[in-house]
Amino acid sequence: MRSLTLWFKRYFSDPEVVFLTVLLLVFFAIVLSMGDMLAPVLASLVIAYLLEGLVGMLEHKRVPRLAAVLVVYLCFLLFVTLLLLVVMPQLSRQLTQLFQQIPAMITEGQNLLMQLPQHYPEFISQHEVQEIIGVIRQEIAEFGQTVLSLSFSSVIGVITALVYLILMPLLVFFFLKDKELLLGYLLGFFPRDRRLADTVWLDMDRQIANYVRGKFWEIVIVWGVTSFVFSLMGLEYAVLLGMLVGLSVIIPYIGAAVVTFPVILIAWFQWGWGSDFIWLTVAYFIIQILDGNVLVPLLFSEAVNLHPVAIIVAILVFGGLWGFWGVFFAIPLATLVQAIIRAWPTVEALEAKLNR
């Protein structure tokens, strides 16, 4: 108990450490308790963070702040409009076609399973195949019930989407336009002596800015290249699968492993074990290799210096605490933790400060 008391006095006798600790506890309490309600605000902050780089580039060329914000914001609205009017209809159409093809895919998969005992009787029996098919049918029935329940709540989903479409553009505009005003208002609640918090913020800001902007371009490039290659090779649902591959880069390692299954499965149902299937598989893995070894080093000039184990642990921990948004913000939150560890004063620094 005495050791714990000495440790507490040693670290928390510094007001800067106490302020940073309280600030972090308040931040995580707000995120965990009101994360779902604040989702539009958080998503708008990410978009504004993304667009701030373009605004800064225009300001560097002596363009007034308001004019730079208006130009970037109008380009953002144009991009969203093209996404909604051009890309979304194709995605919706391909998703509908995929759902219509699922029964035929299931039947073909069952026929393949029924043939396994004939070819490999020493590994699998007819009874085991029947059990596997029973489990698959049960999972499909549960999935169908889930889809049906989602269809009943579609009205709520439409209303939520409309709220996002109205609120988020407004929030993005005001975050960009009144950036200095909002930051000044927030800093007014902070004490003047906050060097430790400023050190953490500067380190986190540099890394997260690089991460958010680099990740956006990585998603767009991987999505576009994958959709083009899949369309060129004649794969069905090319735009939909390209989108899945593009979004999978948000979750390092795990995303690529998960999205590989639908890509390979759809290619197999379309072509079987033919040469087209082999070439498609080769092309897909080449895209994954180029993304990890060429595109990522080019986009992330100041790479987020996190070990792969730390990234996976962050995804599991924050995803379990906060669901989808926890997975999405796993790396930025892990970066925050890393910045705190780097900036946290050592015992020698605290003792030197107390002795002055």
C-alpha positions in Angstrom: 0.0 0.0 0.0 2.9 2.4 0.8 4.4 1.7 -2.6 1.1 2.6 -4.3 0.9 5.8 -2.2 4.5 6.8 -3.1 3.8 6.1 -6.8 0.6 8.2 -6.7 2.4 11.1 -5.0 5.4 10.9 -7.4 3.3 11.1 -10.6 0.2 13.1 -9.6 2.0 15.8 -7.6 2.5 17.6 -11.0 -0.6 19.7 -11.9 0.1 19.1 -15.7 -0.2 15.4 -15.2 -3.4 15.7 -13.2 -4.9 18.0 -15.8 -4.0 15.6 -18.7 -5.4 12.6 -16.7 -8.7 14.4 -16.0 -8.9 15.5 -19.6 -8.4 12.0 -20.9 -10.9 10.5 -18.5 -13.6 13.1 -19.5 -12.8 12.4 -23.2 -13.2 8.6 -22.9 -16.3 8.9 -20.7 -18.0 11.1 -23.3 -17.0 8.8 -26.2 -18.1 5.6 -24.4 -21.4 7.0 -23.0 -22.5 9.3 -25.8 -20.7 7.9 -28.8 -23.8 6.8 -30.7 -25.5 10.1 -30.2 -22.4 12.1 -31.2 -21.7 9.9 -34.3 -22.7 12.6 -36.8 -20.4 15.1 -35.0 -17.5 12.7 -34.9 -18.0 11.7 -38.6 -18.2 15.4 -39.5 -15.0 16.1 -37.5 -13.2 13.4 -39.5 -14.4 14.9 -42.8 -13.4 18.4 -41.7 -10.0 17.1 -40.7 -9.6 15.6 -44.1 -10.6 18.8 -45.9 -8.5 21.0 -43.7 -5.4 19.8 -45.5 -6.8 21.2 -48.8 -7.8 24.4 -47.1 -4.3 24.8 -45.7 -2.8 24.3 -49.1 -4.9 27.1 -50.6 -4.1 29.4 -47.6 -0.4 28.7 -48.2 -0.9 30.1 -51.7 -2.3 33.3 -50.2 -6.0 32.5 -50.7 -8.1 34.0 -47.9 -9.4 31.5 -45.4 -13.1 32.0 -46.2 -12.6 31.7 -49.9 -10.4 28.6 -49.4 -13.1 27.0 -47.2 -15.9 27.8 -49.8 -13.9 26.3 -52.7 -13.0 23.1 -50.8 -16.5 22.8 -49.4 -18.1 23.1 -52.8 -15.8 20.5 -54.2 -16.7 18.2 -51.3 -20.4 18.7 -52.0 -19.8 17.9 -55.7 -18.0 14.7 -54.7 -20.8 13.6 -52.4 -23.4 14.3 -55.1 -21.5 12.3 -57.7 -21.2 9.5 -55.2 -24.9 9.5 -54.5 -26.1 9.8 -58.1 -23.5 7.7 -59.9 -22.0 5.2 -57.6 -24.8 4.4 -55.2 -27.3 3.3 -57.9 -24.7 0.8 -59.2 -24.0 -0.5 -55.8 -27.7 -0.9 -55.0 -28.3 -2.7 -58.3 -25.4 -5.1 -57.8 -26.4 -5.8 -54.2 -30.0 -6.6 -55.3 -28.6 -9.0 -58.0 -26.3 -10.6 -55.5 -29.2 -11.3 -53.1 -31.2 -12.8 -56.0 -28.3 -15.2 -56.8 -27.8 -16.4 -53.2 -30.3 -19.3 -53.4 -28.6 -20.7 -56.6 -25.2 -20.3 -54.9 -26.4 -22.2 -51.8 -27.8 -25.0 -54.0 -24.5 -25.3 -55.9 -22.6 -25.3 -52.6 -24.8 -28.1 -51.2 -24.2 -30.2 -54.3 -20.5 -29.8 -53.9 -20.6 -30.8 -50.3 -22.6 -33.9 -51.1 -19.9 -35.0 -53.5 -17.1 -34.8 -50.9 -17.8 -38.2 -49.2 -17.5 -39.9 -52.6 -14.1 -38.4 -53.4 -12.7 -38.2 -49.8 -14.4 -40.9 -47.7 -11.4 -41.2 -45.4 -11.8 -37.5 -44.3 -15.5 -36.9 -44.3 -18.7 -39.0 -44.1 -22.2 -38.6 -45.4 -23.5 -38.0 -41.9 -21.0 -35.2 -41.3 -22.0 -33.5 -44.6 -25.7 -33.6 -43.5 -24.8 -32.0 -40.2 -22.8 -29.2 -42.0 -25.8 -28.6 -44.4 -28.1 -28.4 -41.4 -25.9 -25.8 -39.7 -25.8 -23.8 -42.9 -29.5 -23.9 -43.3 -30.0 -22.7 -39.8 -27.6 -19.9 -40.2 -29.3 -18.8 -43.5 -32.7 -18.9 -41.7 -31.4 -16.7 -38.9 -29.8 -14.3 -41.5 -33.2 -14.1 -43.3 -34.9 -13.2 -40.1 -32.3 -10.5 -39.5 -32.8 -9.1 -43.0 -36.6 -9.1 -42.4 -36.3 -7.3 -39.1 -34.1 -4.7 -40.8 -36.7 -4.2 -43.5 -39.3 -3.3 -40.8 -36.9 -0.7 -39.5 -36.1 0.7 -42.9 -38.2 3.8 -42.3 -36.1 4.6 -39.3 -33.0 4.0 -41.4 -34.2 6.4 -44.0 -34.9 9.1 -41.5 -31.5 8.6 -39.9 -29.8 8.8 -43.3 -31.7 12.0 -44.1 -30.6 13.5 -40.7 -27.0 12.6 -41.6 -27.3 14.1 -45.0 -28.6 17.4 -43.6 -26.6 17.7 -40.4 -23.2 16.5 -41.5 -22.6 19.0 -44.4 -23.6 21.8 -42.1 -21.3 20.6 -39.3 -18.4 20.2 -41.8 -18.9 23.7 -43.1 -18.9 25.3 -39.6 -16.0 23.2 -38.4 -14.0 24.5 -41.4 -15.2 28.1 -41.3 -15.1 28.7 -37.5 -12.1 26.5 -36.7 -10.2 29.2 -34.8 -13.3 30.4 -33.0 -14.2 26.9 -31.9 -10.6 26.0 -30.8 -10.4 29.3 -28.9 -13.6 28.7 -27.1 -12.5 25.2 -26.0 -9.0 26.4 -25.0 -10.7 29.0 -22.8 -11.7 26.2 -20.4 -8.1 24.9 -20.2 -5.4 26.2 -17.8 -2.6 28.3 -19.2 0.1 25.9 -18.0 -0.7 22.9 -20.2 2.6 22.0 -21.8 2.2 18.3 -21.4 -1.3 18.3 -23.0 0.0 20.5 -25.8 2.9 18.0 -26.4 0.4 15.1 -26.6 -1.9 17.1 -29.0 0.9 18.2 -31.4 2.2 14.6 -31.7 -1.3 13.2 -32.1 -2.4 15.9 -34.5 0.6 15.3 -36.8 0.1 11.5 -36.9 -3.7 11.5 -37.2 -3.7 14.1 -39.9 -1.4 11.9 -41.9 -3.5 8.8 -41.1 -6.9 10.3 -42.0 -5.9 11.9 -45.3 -3.7 9.0 -46.3 -6.4 6.5 -45.5 -9.0 8.4 -47.5 -6.8 8.3 -50.7 -5.9 4.7 -50.0 -9.7 3.8 -49.9 -10.4 5.7 -53.1 -7.4 4.3 -55.1 -7.9 0.7 -54.0 -11.7 0.9 -54.6 -11.2 2.4 -58.1 -8.3 0.1 -59.2 -10.0 -3.1 -57.8 -13.4 -2.2 -59.5 -11.6 -1.5 -62.8 -9.6 -4.8 -62.7 -12.6 -6.9 -61.7 -14.8 -5.3 -64.5 -12.0 -5.8 -67.0 -11.8 -9.5 -66.1 -15.6 -9.8 -66.3 -16.3 -10.5 -62.6 -19.9 -10.0 -61.5 -20.6 -7.4 -58.8 -17.3 -5.7 -59.6 -18.2 -2.2 -58.2 -19.7 -3.8 -55.0 -16.7 -6.0 -54.4 -14.3 -3.2 -55.3 -16.0 -1.1 -52.6 -15.6 -3.9 -50.1 -11.9 -4.2 -50.9 -11.5 -0.4 -50.6 -13.2 -0.2 -47.3 -11.3 -3.2 -45.9 -8.2 -1.0 -45.7 -9.8 0.8 -42.8 -9.1 -2.3 -40.6 -5.5 -3.4 -41.2 -4.8 -7.1 -41.6 -8.2 -8.2 -40.4 -10.1 -6.3 -43.2 -8.1 -7.8 -46.0 -8.5 -11.3 -44.6 -12.3 -10.9 -44.2 -13.0 -9.4 -47.6 -10.9 -12.1 -49.4 -13.6 -14.7 -48.7 -16.5 -13.0 -50.7 -14.2 -12.1 -53.6 -12.9 -15.7 -53.9 -16.3 -17.2 -53.3 -18.1 -15.1 -56.0 -15.4 -15.8 -58.5 -15.6 -19.5 -57.8 -19.4 -19.6 -58.2 -19.1 -17.7 -61.5 -16.2 -19.6 -63.1 -15.4 -22.7 -61.0 -11.8 -23.9 -60.9 -11.0 -22.6 -64.4 -8.3 -20.3 -65.6 -10.4 -17.2 -65.2 -10.7 -18.0 -61.5 -7.0 -18.4 -61.1 -6.2 -15.2 -62.9 -8.7 -13.3 -60.9 -7.2 -14.6 -57.7 -3.7 -13.7 -58.8 -4.8 -10.2 -59.8 -6.6 -9.7 -56.4 -3.5 -10.7 -54.4 -1.3 -8.5 -56.6 -3.5 -5.6 -55.7 -3.2 -6.4 -52.0 0.6 -6.7 -52.2 0.9 -3.4 -54.1 -1.4 -1.7 -51.6 0.7 -2.8 -48.6 4.2 -2.5 -50.1 3.9 0.5 -52.6 0.7 2.6 -52.0 0.9 2.7 -48.2 4.5 3.9 -48.0 3.8 6.6 -50.7 0.7 7.9 -49.0 1.8 7.8 -45.4 5.0 9.9 -45.6 5.0 10.0 -41.8 3.6 6.6 -41.1 1.8 5.9 -37.8 4.5 4.1 -35.9 2.5 1.3 -34.4 3.5 -2.3 -34.2 1.1 -4.8 -35.9 0.3 -6.4 -32.6 -0.6 -3.0 -31.1 -2.9 -2.3 -34.1 -4.8 -5.6 -33.8 -5.1 -5.2 -30.0 -6.5 -1.7 -30.5 -9.0 -2.9 -33.1 -10.2 -5.6 -30.7 -10.3 -3.4 -27.6 -11.9 -0.3 -29.0 -14.2 -2.3 -31.3 -15.5 -4.2 -28.3 -16.0 -1.0 -26.3 -17.5 1.2 -29.1 -18.6 -1.0 -32.0 -18.2 0.2 -35.5 -16.8 3.6 -34.5 -14.3 1.9 -32.2 -13.0 -0.1 -35.1 -12.9 3.0 -37.3 -11.1 5.1 -34.8 -8.9 2.3 -33.4 -5.7 3.5 -34.9 -6.2 7.2 -34.0 -7.1 6.2 -30.5 -4.0 3.9 -30.3 -2.0 6.8 -31.6 -3.4 9.0 -28.8 -2.3 6.3 -26.3 1.2 6.2 -27.9 1.5 10.0 -27.8 0.6 10.0 -24.1 3.2 7.4 -23.3 5.8 9.3 -25.2 5.0 12.6 -23.5 4.4 11.3 -20.0 7.1 12.6 -17.8 9.7 10.2 -16.4 10.4 9.9 -12.7 13.7 11.8 -13.2 11.9 14.7 -15.0 9.2 14.9 -12.2 11.8 14.9 -9.5 13.9 17.6 -11.2 10.8 19.8 -11.7 9.8 19.4 -8.0 13.3 20.3 -6.8 13.4 23.5 -8.8 
